[in-house]
Amino acid sequence: MTEPSAVPRTEKPKVAFYWCASCGGCEEAVVDLAEKILDVVAAVDIVFWPVALDFKRKDVEAMPDGSILASFVNGAIRTTEQEEMARLLRQKSQLLLAFGACAQLGGIPGLANLWERQSIFHAVYRESPSTHNPEGAVPERFHEENGHRLTLPGFFDTVRTLAQIVEVDYYVPGCPPTPKIILEAVGTLLSGKLPPKGAVLARDQALCEECPRKDTRPEKLTLKEFKRPHQVIIDEATCVLAQGVVCMGPATRAGCEALCVRGNMPCTGCFGPTSRVRDPGAKALSALASMIDSNEEKEIERVLNTLPDPVGTFYRYSLPSSLLRRKKIEEGLMADSNSGTSDDKAAQAGRGGRVASFPGAAVIAKS
């Protein structure tokens, strides 16, 4: 990896954007800079942004190593092609940024770690109500027709974060990152005054500290049930959590300007944890459990049952980066014959296809 000072600054710094397994919201967030995007374009030379401009992979391959100042990669790593592009951009870039929640934490695509490739393909291509597929065909890695060979990207059993594939220099949090966070990140890179490597480019304190309702939260908060947003009319002036609605604010990093809460919705945790939290899902679960207003086992169980989707609530954005990482894959389900060659299967096992590959994952979440 080339150090940032190695490229002469007689020309505009080069930046790249790439989209892996995500919804595209991070790309839209760049456009949401509105007229300020002109300031960004004036300050940098965008040399790769295939979702918006006509760039090809071969263009990046032809670039000298380290010639790109910074690459902003959004999305988790779901396929072999995404892994290849992550490694290529790492090679060509002085700085690599995990851009958005999916790249940083695994994101909503990471909830697929509750299943494995075979089950996902079966549900999507054979069981979906909108799918007509009487032959039960599923995508194959390789296909030959009339002497032509088609190769599709391999589909891993396990969704991974960008940092689980390549070395990441900085993290830009959010689902998606806000325009303010993006501008601050670009400004930091161009200033040359870089924070310590591995830093998350957002305030390192809990969201509750910047919440406009923080003064309405009781000093001792106790709850007899948890509610979902559609079950109650949320008071716009009162702490959301104090109303019994699950809010991830206490376990989530600040920096988003509490936009969801200002829109009268609870925080869902997309900015990830502060530096003092190892596992935001476990942190939030521990905090909420301490608020249950009972010492009776049956009553505690009743209250907990008002949380219908614990994984989707507490690990909505962070399952691949958590201590759990994924649900255990049953023998015989990993990397079936459609995934390609035996080398592909071995690669999946070695790069996180089995839960045993993950350090610290002795305890596995049950579905």
Buried (B, 14 or more C-beta within 10 A) or exposed (E): BBEBEEBEEEEBBBBBBBBBBBBEBBBEBBEBBEEBBEEBEEBBEBBBBBBEEEBEBEEBEEBEEBBBBBBBBBBBBBBBBBBBBBEBBBBBBBBBBBBBBBBBBBBBBBBBBBBBBBBBBBEEBBEEEEEEEEEEEBEEBEEEEEEEEEEBBBBBBBBBBBBBBBEBBBBBBBBBBBBBBBBBBBBBBBEEEEEEEEBBBBBEBBBBEBBEBBEBBEEEBEBEBBBBBEEEEBBEEEBBBBBBBBBBBBBBBBBBBBEBBEEEBBBBBBBBBBEEBEBBBBBBBEBBEEBBEBEEEEEBEBBBEBBEEEBBBBBBBBBBBBBBBBBBBEEEEBBBEBBBEEEBBEBBBEBBBBBEBBEEBEEBBEE
